[in-house]
Structures are given as C-alpha cells and as structure tokens.
C-alpha cells in the first residue's frame, strides 16, 4: 500500500471528501488529490496534521512500517475498524 492509498483509505473510512480534508488541513483540494495519487508528498507539518486528524502513527502513514493505532486494522479489503472482543458495549472507545 502506498502513502496515497493509505491516505485515501483513511479519508474514505472517515467519510470525508477531498475538499473537506483539504479545508481541515489548510491546503487545496488539488493538493490532497496529488497526495492520494502519490504525485507529491505533503510537508512534515501537513503529515503531522494528517496523522493527528486520523489518529494514526507517522510511521504507518508515511511508510506503512507499523500498524496504525487502534481502533484500525488492515485486512484484504483495506482499512477497517478494529473491534475489541472483550470491550463491553457502551464503554468509551479505546485509544
């Protein structure tokens, strides 16, 4: 999975458009599109905003080296929410 594919998977998982993510980060929609196409890499500052926004590690976002933080997991279909089997219904999310 490339950086752009990971970013697209995160954005899709959070039901955000490129425009919404661009507005949140403070860049153009075109910049987000170029990131997802792996044409251009974001600045370190923007990478940090993306990792914080999506609650993932920079290692995973940039290079896919470590798994993303909970509650995500990666499987054959892409990025999905991880469900903790021992978590009681109605308890606060694990982070």
C-alpha positions as CSV (number, residue, x, y, z in Angstrom):
1,X,0.0,0.0,0.0
2,X,1.4,3.4,-1.0
3,X,1.2,6.6,1.1
4,X,-1.6,7.8,-1.3
5,X,-3.5,4.6,-0.9
6,X,-3.3,4.8,2.9
7,X,-4.4,8.4,2.9
8,X,-7.4,7.6,0.6
9,X,-8.3,4.6,2.8
10,X,-8.3,6.8,5.9
11,X,-10.3,9.6,4.2
12,X,-12.9,7.1,2.8
13,X,-13.2,5.4,6.2
14,X,-14.0,8.7,7.8
15,X,-16.4,9.6,5.0
16,X,-14.6,12.8,4.1
17,X,-14.3,14.4,0.7
18,X,-11.0,15.7,-0.6
19,X,-12.4,19.2,-0.2
20,X,-13.3,18.6,3.5
21,X,-9.9,17.2,4.3
22,X,-8.2,20.0,2.4
23,X,-10.1,22.6,4.3
24,X,-9.3,20.9,7.7
25,X,-5.5,20.7,6.8
26,X,-5.5,24.2,5.2
27,X,-4.5,23.2,1.7
28,X,-6.2,23.0,-1.7
29,X,-8.3,20.1,-2.9
30,X,-5.8,19.6,-5.6
31,X,-3.0,19.1,-3.1
32,X,-5.0,16.3,-1.4
33,X,-5.6,14.8,-4.9
34,X,-1.9,14.9,-5.7
35,X,-1.1,13.3,-2.3
36,X,-3.5,10.4,-3.0
37,X,-2.1,9.9,-6.5
38,X,1.4,9.8,-5.0
39,X,2.4,12.7,-7.3
40,X,3.5,14.9,-4.4
41,X,4.2,14.3,-0.7
42,X,2.8,16.6,2.0
43,X,5.1,18.7,4.1
44,X,6.1,17.4,7.5
45,X,3.8,19.8,9.1
46,X,0.9,18.6,7.0
47,X,1.9,14.9,7.6
48,X,1.7,15.6,11.4
49,X,-1.8,17.2,11.0
50,X,-3.0,14.2,8.9
51,X,-1.6,11.6,11.4
52,X,-3.2,13.5,14.3
53,X,-6.5,14.0,12.5
54,X,-6.8,10.3,11.6
55,X,-5.2,9.1,14.9
56,X,-2.5,7.0,13.2
57,X,1.3,6.9,13.6
58,X,3.5,8.9,11.2
59,X,5.4,5.6,10.7
60,X,2.3,3.9,9.3
61,X,1.0,6.9,7.4
62,X,4.3,7.6,5.6
63,X,5.8,4.2,5.2
64,X,3.3,1.6,6.3
65,X,6.0,0.2,8.7
66,X,4.0,-0.2,11.8
67,X,0.3,-0.9,12.2
68,X,-2.0,2.1,12.7
69,X,-3.1,2.9,16.2
70,X,-6.3,1.3,17.5
71,X,-9.1,1.1,16.6
72,X,-7.9,0.3,13.0
73,X,-6.6,-2.8,11.3
74,X,-5.7,-3.6,7.8
75,X,-7.1,-6.6,6.0
76,X,-7.5,-7.7,2.4
77,X,-10.3,-5.2,1.9
78,X,-8.3,-2.2,3.2
79,X,-8.7,-0.2,6.4
80,X,-11.4,-1.3,8.8
81,X,-12.3,-0.5,12.4
82,X,-10.9,-3.0,14.8
83,X,-13.5,-4.4,17.2
84,X,-12.1,-5.4,20.6
85,X,-13.7,-8.7,21.7
86,X,-13.5,-8.0,25.4
87,X,-14.8,-4.4,25.2
88,X,-18.2,-4.0,26.8
89,X,-21.0,-2.3,24.8
90,X,-21.3,1.3,25.7
91,X,-17.8,1.6,27.2
92,X,-15.7,4.5,25.9
93,X,-13.5,4.0,22.8
94,X,-10.0,2.5,23.3
95,X,-7.2,4.8,22.1
